[in-house]
């Protein structure tokens, strides 16, 4: 569902949870996919993630080099639901 994933370790997160501030060590996972695959990818992450409310967001692409775009398209082709 994604062409590439980056795992960024060593993050400290502070957030409100159940009426208090919680602090945990986390990793950030950045996954590169196409818009039509986002809902399928979101469903998979939710089913695998240990959190009740995992952070799953999509960021708008304001620019991409054509070679990377072609690679991303190639690696996610034939993946339509």
C-alpha positions in Angstrom: 0.0 0.0 0.0 3.0 2.3 0.3 6.1 2.6 -1.8 8.4 3.7 1.1 8.2 4.1 4.8 10.6 6.0 7.1 10.9 5.2 10.8 12.1 8.1 12.9 13.1 6.8 16.3 13.7 8.7 19.6 10.8 11.0 19.7 9.3 12.2 23.0 5.6 13.0 22.8 3.5 15.1 25.2 -0.3 14.9 24.7 -3.6 15.1 26.6 -5.0 11.7 27.3 -8.0 10.9 29.6 -7.8 14.3 31.3 -4.1 14.5 32.0 -0.9 15.1 30.1 0.9 12.0 29.1 4.5 11.6 28.0 5.8 8.7 26.0 8.7 7.7 23.8 7.5 7.0 20.3 8.7 6.5 16.7 7.3 8.5 13.8 6.4 6.5 10.7 6.2 8.4 7.5 4.6 6.3 4.7 4.5 7.4 1.0 1.5 6.3 -0.9 -1.1 7.7 -3.3 -4.4 9.3 -2.4 -6.6 6.4 -3.6 -4.7 4.1 -1.2 -4.9 6.3 1.9 -8.1 4.8 3.3 -6.9 1.3 2.9 -3.6 2.2 4.5 -5.4 4.0 7.3 -7.5 0.9 8.0 -4.4 -1.3 8.1 -2.5 1.0 10.5 -5.5 1.2 12.9 -5.8 -2.6 13.0 -2.1 -3.0 13.8 -1.5 0.0 16.1 -1.6 -0.5 19.9 -3.1 3.0 20.5 -6.8 3.5 20.8 -6.4 6.7 18.8 -3.3 6.5 16.6 -2.2 9.7 14.7 -2.9 9.0 11.0 -2.7 12.1 8.9 -2.3 12.9 5.2 -0.3 15.9 4.1 -0.9 17.7 0.9 1.8 17.4 -1.7 2.8 20.9 -2.9 5.7 19.7 -5.0 7.4 16.5 -6.1 10.2 15.8 -8.5 9.1 13.9 -11.6 11.4 11.0 -11.1 10.2 10.3 -7.6 6.6 10.7 -8.6 7.1 8.2 -11.4 8.8 5.7 -9.0 5.9 6.2 -6.4 3.3 5.6 -9.1 5.2 2.5 -10.3 5.5 1.0 -6.9 1.8 1.5 -6.0 0.3 0.5 -9.3 -1.9 -2.5 -9.4 -2.8 -1.8 -5.8 -6.2 -0.3 -6.4 -9.0 -1.9 -4.3 
